[in-house]
Amino acid sequence: MSAAKFGELLLERIRAEGPITVEAYMAACNAHYYATRDPLGSDGDFTTAPEISQMFGELVGACLADCWRRAGAPPHAVYAELGPGRGTLAADALRVMGKAGFGGDVHLVETSSTLRRRQAERVPGASLHARIEDLPPAPLLLVANEFLDALPIRQWVAGDERVVAADGERLGFVGEGEVREDSPARDAAAAAVANHLARHGGVALIIDYGHARSAPGDTLQAVRSHRFADPLAEPGEQDLTAHVDFEALAGAVSGSRVAVSGPVGQGDWLKRLGIEQRAQSLIASNPGKRHDVEEAVRRLCAEEQMGKLFKVLAIRQPSWPEPIGLAP
Ligand code: SAH
């Protein structure tokens, strides 16, 4: 289906059938958006941490490998990733994990056929799955970077669920006032990961942008060509995300037998894992890259960049060690 067609059909459907919830709108738009393109990188719509620098994936890999070794290096543990994008994070992490002796299978959870193709090229031999529940019954070394922010949220105004309605040729929100958000889709994803960890062991690193404590506010946003856009303009043509509520996530896994650590800011976490030292060694082996490497450290760690808004939460089976850098 062409891009224009998707937006037209959505508008037609809303006109014929009436308003749809923000949750249904976000789910439909993002399904179309991710299925029809690779949105990452400088000529795409947005750039994620692993696309900024190999250091990000390497430090995630070092963190997971360290947990695995301290857990006794179980040979049947697998690397798992949710929403792996171009497969860059997996490739960088697995290189470091391989050096640490990890040789387990690789399992990627991805729904976009376009991105699945890229992941298969980048991480040959990986098994692809549509759902978290399809991961194998083995201890997981799991990471999800900027996965949850793309899953749909619900919005509530004075107790009523906020909807998107047709207003002539345009779409508009119905419901003005203080907005509260929640996300059954994210809660279900976190609970599925936690249930798997509780049964089979392992650790999960959830990395995303959002707030440590639940608070009211409309955080739905659209990004296109690296700029903020109107979330109701050009449905299915721009990335729709919303802040991840880490307090709600911790609540969603509280019924499973797991231990939760964090969240901590991405900047502090990467520094505790040794990003400065990694940067110095990259510069030493390639002095011409000094500026790029230093700029990448700044983008990943500076408070006004990704260092504070992006956060890391760890979930683990209680018999597994706490990942480095997550203790307060
Ligand atoms: N983790 C990558 C990509 C982030 S973009 C990175 O850091 O670069 C979001 C990713 O989640 C994409 O790979 C997208 O296709 C995937 N995704 C979005 N919704 C999904 C869903 N419901 N199930 C599985 N994957 C999904």
Residues whose N, C-alpha, C, O or C-beta is under 5 A from the ligand:
A	BS01	SAH	Y34 T48 P50 L82 G83 P84 G85 V109 E110 T111 S112 L115 A130 N145 E146 F147 A150
